[in-house]
Amino acid sequence: MASENKVKIAVLVSGGGTNLQALIDAQKSGIIKHGEISLVVSNNPEAYAITRADQANIPSEIISSKEYNEQATFEAKLIETLEKNNIELIVLAGFMRILSANFTSRYPKRIINVHPSLIPAFCGKGFYGLKVHEAALAYGVKVTGATVHFVNEIPDGGEIILQKSVCVKKGETAESLQQRVMRQSEWVILPRAVELVSRDIISERKEK
């Protein structure tokens, strides 16, 4: 598929960018065929994800949370940046800033997120990063995993696109579980979900 026909994707990041790397690798290997990462946006100027974008020759923008600490001004700048780059799909990949209903309603079924549990378990406000895995272990679950879902005004509340389970091992720590969920689930289903949604966007374009 010619590059100009591919869905233009923006990946929003805040930290190390391991999920971004999984997407970059999936694009190179052909798992993502109908979309192309056109932009990486970080709210953290120190994020290593920006280095990953540079190494992959992907343009990046920093909209600093310190500089744009008010939600309305941050989101106005983000919208301006997305529109300037003709972005059609937004992927939240370790993006540590909650987006308002005002923002999410602007992009229905055009924002996706990966969450490190099998939603509806261990999700919603306050459940992020290692806290999710700590809660799963404290509850004693035998199976956990990750979920890719559409983003709406409710944290982790949008329609589920894909899930993949991971068995909890005996003697597991939150750190070891986090690593296994990333490798065995997040990095597998996030690229697949991006491809599925990109393909749907292209089908919708043809219908117009």
VEXMIKOL-849839 format. One record per atom (N, C-alpha, C): x, y, z; residue in one letter. Coordinates in steps of 0.05 Angstrom, whole numbers, plus 32768, in hexadecimal, padded with zeros to 4 digits. Example, Ala and Ser with C-alpha at 12.3 -4.5 7.8 and 13.67 -1.06 7.14 Angstrom:
BEGIN
81087F8E809Ca;80F67FA6809Ca;81087FBE809Ca;81017FD3808Es;81117FEB808Fs;81028001809Ds;
This chain:
BEGIN
80117FE88000m;800080008000m;801280198000m;800C802B7FEEa;801C80447FECa;801A80538006a;8030805F800Es;8032806D8028s;801C8082802Bs;801580918015e;800280A68018e;7FE6809C801Ee;7FE080828018n;7FC68077801En;7FC4806B803An;7FDA80698048k;7FD9805D8063k;7FCE80718077k;7FC28065808Cv;7FB7807580A1v;7FCE808280B1v;7FCC809C80B5k;7FE180AB80C3k;7FDC80A880E1k;7FF0809D80EFi;7FEE8097810Bi;800080A9811Ci;7FF580B38132a;800580C18146a;800680AF815Fa;801E80AB816Av;8021809C8183v;802880B08199v;801880AF81AEl;801C80C181C5l;802B80B281DBl;804080BE81E5v;805280B081F8v;805A80C3820Fv;806480B68225s;806E80C6823Bs;808880BC8246s;808F80A3823Fg;80A78097824Cg;80BA80898239g;80C080708240g;80D580618231g;80CE80598215g;80B48056820Fg;80AB805181F4g;80AE803481EBg;80AB802181FEt;80AD800581F5t;80967FFD81E3t;807E800781E9n;8067800181D7n;806A800F81BCn;8076802781BCl;807C803481A3l;808F80238193l;80A4801881A0q;80B780078192q;80AA7FEF8186q;80977FE38195a;80887FCC818Aa;80797FD38171a;806E7FEC8170l;805F7FF58159l;80727FFA8141l;808980068147i;809D800C8132i;80A67FF18126i;80AC7FDD8137d;80B57FC3812Ed;809F7FB5811Dd;80867FB88126a;80707FAB8118a;806B7FB880FCa;80717FD280FBq;806F7FE080E1q;80847FD680CEq;809C7FD380D9k;80B37FC980C8k;80AE7FAC80BEk;80A27F9C80D0s;809F7F7F80C9s;80857F7A80B9s;80757F8F80B5g;805D7F8C80A4g;80447F8480B3g;80457F8280CEi;802C7F7D80DDi;80197F9480DAi;80247FAC80DBi;80147FC480D6i;80187FCB80B8i;80037FC680A8k;80057FCB808Bk;7FF57FE48083k;7FDF7FE98090h;7FCC7FFE8088h;7FD180188096h;7FE3801980A9g;7FE9803180B7g;8007803880B7g;800D805180BEe;8029805980BFe;802C806D80D6e;803F806880E7i;8045807B80FDi;8051809480F1i;804180AA80F1s;804A80C380E4s;805480D780F9s;804E80D28112l;805480E68127l;805580D98142l;806980E18152v;806A80D9816Fv;806880F3817Fv;805580F38192v;8051810B81A3v;8056810381C0v;8067811281CEs;806D810D81EAs;8066812581FBs;805B81208213n;805681368226n;806E81398239n;808281288235n;809A81288245n;80B3812C8234n;80C181438236p;80D881488225p;80EF81348229p;80EF81268240e;810581138247e;80FE80F7823De;80E780F28232a;80DF80D7822Ba;80F280CA8217a;80FB80B1821Dy;810D80A3820By;80FE809B81F1y;80E3809B81F3a;80D3809581DBa;80DA80A881C4a;80E180C181CAi;80E980D481B6i;810280CB81A7i;811580C081B6t;812D80B581AAt;8126809E8197t;8113808D819Fr;810B8076818Fr;80FE80818174r;80EF80968177a;80E280A2815Fa;80F880AD814Ca;810C80BB8157d;812280C68147d;813180B08139d;8136809A8147q;81458083813Cq;813680768124q;811B80788126a;810B806D8110a;8103808180FBa;810F809980FDn;810980AF80EBn;80EB80B780EAn;80DF80B78102i;80C380BF8105i;80C280DB8112i;80B480EE8105p;80B381098111p;80A78108812Dp;80B18119813Fs;80A6811A815As;80A181378163s;808F81398175e;808881548181e;80878151819Fe;8090816581ADi;808D816581CBi;8079817A81D2i;8064817281E1i;8051818581ECi;80548181820Ai;8065818F8217s;806D818B8233s;805681908246s;8051817D8258s;803D8180826Ds;80438197827Fs;805D819D8282k;806581B48294k;805E81CF8286k;806381D0826Ce;805E81E8825De;804081EC8259e;803281D58253y;801581D6824Ey;800881C68265y;800981D2827Dn;7FFF81C38294n;7FE081C38296n;7FD381D68289e;7FB681D7828Ae;7FAB81C48274e;7F9781B5827Bq;7F8C81A08268q;7F8481AD824Eq;7F7581C3824Fa;7F6A81CF8237a;7F8081D88224a;7F9581E5822Ft;7FAA81EF821Dt;7FBB81D88212t;7FBF81C38223f;7FCE81AC821Af;7FBF819E8203f;7FA5819A8206e;7F96818C81F2e;7F92819D81D8e;7F9081B781DCa;7F8E81C981C4a;7FA781C681B3a;7FBF81C681C1k;7FD881C381B3k;7FDA81A781A6k;7FD1819381B4l;7FD1817881A9l;7FC081758190l;7FA881808191i;7F958180817Ai;7FA2818E8162i;7FAD81A58168e;7FBB81B58152e;7FD181A48145e;7FE181968156t;7FF78186814Ct;7FED816E813Bt;7FD881618145l;7FCD814A8137l;7FC18152811Cl;7FB38169811Ce;7FA681728103e;7FBA817B80EFe;7FCF818880F8k;7FE5819280E6k;7FF2817A80D8k;7FF2816380E5n;7FFF814B80DAn;7FEB813780CDn;7FD2814080CBn;7FBD813080BEn;7FBA811480CBn;7FBB811380E5i;7FBA80FA80F3i;7F9E80EF80F3i;7F9C80D580EEe;7F8180C780EDe;7F7D80B48104e;7F9380AA8110l;7F9180978126l;7FA5809F813Cl;7F9C809F8155i;7FAD80A6816Ci;7FB1808E817Di;7FCA80878183v;7FD080708194v;7FDD807A81ADv;7FD1807381C4l;7FDD807A81DEl;7FEF806281E6l;8009806881E8a;801C805381EFa;802D805B8207a;80228056821Eg;802F805F8237g;802D807D823Ag;801680888232f;801180A58234f;800580AB824Ff;801380BA8260m;800C80BD827Cm;7FFC80D68281m;7FEB80DD826Fr;7FDA80F58274r;7FBE80EE826Br;7FAA80F2827Di;7F8E80EB8276i;7F8481008263i;7F7680F7824El;7F6A8109823Bl;7F4D810F8242l;7F448127823Fs;7F29812F8247s;7F1481248234s;7EFB8124823Da;7EE4811C822Ca;7EE2812E8214a;7EE981478218n;7EE9815B8202n;7EFC815181EBn;7F13814781F3f;7F26813D81DFf;7F1D812281D3f;7F17810F81E4t;7F1080F481DAt;7EF880F481C8t;7EE4810581CEs;7ECB810681BEs;7ED0811181A2s;7EE7811E819Fr;7EEE812A8185r;7EF881148172r;7F0280FD817Ey;7F0E80E8816Ey;7F0180CD8175y;7EE680C9816Fp;7EDA80B08176p;7EE580998166p;7EED80838174k;7EF9806B8168k;7F1280728158k;7F1F80878160r;7F38808E8153r;7F4F80918167r;7F4A808A8180i;7F5F808A8195i;7F5F806E81A1i;7F77806181A1i;7F78804781AEi;7F8E804781C4i;7F8A803681D8n;7F9C803481EEn;7FA1801781F5n;7FB980118200v;7FBF7FF7820Av;7FC07FF98228v;7FB27FE68236h;7FB17FE58253h;7FBB7FCA825Dh;7FCC7FCA8271p;7FD87FB08279p;7FC87F9F828Cp;7FAE7F9B8285s;7F9E7F878293s;7F887F7E8280s;7F797F6A8288l;7F627F628278l;7F4A7F728282l;7F457F888275i;7F2E7F99827Ci;7F147F88827Ci;7F037F8A828Fp;7EFF7F9F82A3p;7F0F7F9B82BEp;7F217F8882BFa;7F317F8582D8a;7F477F9A82DAa;7F4B7FA482F2f;7F637FB582F8f;7F667FCC82E3f;7F517FDC82E0c;7F527FF282CDc;7F43800A82D8c;7F45802082CAg;7F38803982D2g;7F4B804B82E1g;7F41805E82EFk;7F51807382FBk;7F6480678310k;7F7D806F830Fg;7F9180658322g;7F9F804B831Ag;7F94803D8307f;7FA1802482FEf;7FB3802A82E5f;7FCD802C82EBy;7FE0802F82D4y;7FFB802482DDy;800B801D82C8g;8026801382CDg;80267FFB82E0g;80397FFC82F2l;803E7FE68305l;80267FE18318l;80177FF6831Dk;80007FF4832Fk;7FEC7FDF8326k;7FE97FDC830Cv;7FD67FC98301v;7FDF7FAD8308v;7FF97FA78305h;80037F8C830Bh;80047F868328h;800A7F9B8338e;80097F988356e;7FED7F90835Fe;7FD97F9D8353a;7FBD7F97835Aa;7FB57F7B8351a;7FBE7F73833Aa;7FB87F588330a;7FC47F428342a;7FDD7F46834Al;7FEA7F33835Cl;7FDD7F338378l;7FD67F4A8382a;7FC97F4C839Ca;7FAE7F3E839Ca;7FA17F3E8386y;7F867F318384y;7F897F138380y;7FA17F0B8377g;7FA67EEE8373g;7F9D7EE28359g;7F9A7EF38344v;7F917EE9832Av;7FA57ED5831Fv;7F9B7EC28310k;7FAC7EAE8303k;7FB27EB582E6k;7FA17EC782DBv;7FA47ECF82C0v;7FA17EEE82BFv;7FB37EFB82B0t;7FB07F1782ABt;7FB57F1B828Dt;7FBE7F338286g;7FC47F388269g;7FC37F558262g;7FBB7F5B824Aa;7FB97F778241a;7FA17F7A822Fa;7F987F93822Dt;7F817F9A821Ct;7F877FB2820Bt;7F7F7FB181F2v;7F807FCA81E1v;7F627FD281DEv;7F5D7FEB81E3h;7F417FF581E2h;7F40801181D6h;7F29801881CCf;7F24803381C3f;7F23804581DCf;7F2B805E81D9v;7F2B807181F0v;7F12808381EEv;7F0480848205n;7EEE80978208n;7EF280A88221n;7EDD80B5822Be;7EE180C78242e;7EE580B8825Ce;7EE0809E825Di;7EE4808E8275i;7EFF80808274i;7F1180848288p;7F2B80778287p;7F2880598284p;7F34804D826Fd;7F3380318269d;7F1680278263d;7F04803A825Bg;7EE880338259g;7EDE802E823Dg;7EEF80328229g;7EE6802F820Dg;7EE480128204g;7ED8800F81EDe;7ED47FF481E1e;7EEE7FE481DEe;7EEE7FCB81E5i;7F057FBA81E3i;7F0A7FB281C6i;7F237FB381BDi;7F2A7FAB81A2i;7F367F8F81A3i;7F4B7F8C81B3l;7F597F7281B6l;7F627F6E81D3l;7F637F5481DBq;7F6E7F4D81F5q;7F807F3481F1q;7F947F328202k;7FA47F198202k;7FAC7F13821Fk;7FA87EFA8227s;7FAD7EF38243s;7FCA7EE88247s;7FD27EEB8260v;7FED7EE18269v;7FE87ED38284v;7FF37EBB8287c;7FF07EAD82A0c;80047EB982B5c;7FFA7EBB82CDv;800B7EC582E3v;801B7EAD82EFv;80357EB182F0k;80467E9B82FAk;80487E9C8319k;804F7E858324k;80537E848341k;806B7E958348k;80697EA4835Eg;80807EB48367g;80857ECD8356g;80717ED48346e;80737EEB8334e;80747F058344e;80857F18833At;80847F338346t;80767F468333t;806E7F5D833Da;80607F70832Ba;80727F788314a;808C7F7A8319e;80A07F828304e;80A27F6C82EEe;80A47F5382F7s;80A77F3D82E4s;808D7F3982D4s;80767F3D82E1l;805D7F3B82D4l;80597F5182BFl;80617F6982C7q;80607F8082B4q;80707F7A829Bq;80887F6F829Eq;80997F698287q;808C7F548275q;80817F3F8281r;80757F2A8271r;805C7F328263r;804B7F438271v;80337F4D8264v;803A7F5E824Cv;804F7F6F824Fm;80587F7F8239m;80607F6E8221m;80727F5B8227r;807E7F4B8211r;806A7F388204r;805A7F2B8215q;80497F16820Bq;802D7F208202q;80267F37820Bs;800B7F418205s;800A7F5D81F8s;80147F718206e;80127F8C81FCe;801F7F8F81E0e;80387F8581DEw;80477F8981C5w;803C7F7981AEw;802B7F6581B5v;801E7F5481A0v;80047F618196v;7FF37F6981AAi;7FD87F7281A2i;7FD67F8F819Ai;7FE97FA081A3l;7FE77FBC819Cl;7FEC7FC0817Dl;80017FB48172p;80057FB68155p;7FED7FAA8145p;7FE37F94814Er;7FCC7F878141r;7FB47F998141r;7FAF7FA68158a;7F987FB8815Aa;7F9B7FD08148a;7FB37FDB8147v;7FB97FF28136v;7FB37FEB8119v;7FBB7FD38111e;7FB67FCA80F5e;7F987FC780F0e;7F8A7FBB8103l;7F6D7FB78100l;7F5E7FD280FDl;7F647FE5810Ev;7F577FFF810Dv;7F5F800E80F4v;7F78800C80EDs;7F82801A80D4s;7F73800F80BCs;7F6F7FF580BBr;7F617FE880A5r;7F447FF280A4r;7F387FF480BBd;7F1C7FFE80BCd;7F1A801B80B3d;7F2E802C80BAi;7F2E804880B1i;7F2F80498093i;7F4080398087i;7F438039806Ai;7F29802F805Ci;7F1C801B8068s;7F028012805Ds;7EEE8028805Es;7EED80378074e;7EDB804D8077e;7EE080648062e;7EFA8068805Dr;7F02807C8049r;7EF68075802Er;7EF7805B8027k;7EEE8052800Dk;7ECF8055800Ak;7EC280528021e;7EA480548021e;7E9B8071801De;7EAC80848023k;7EA480A08022k;7EA280AA8005k;
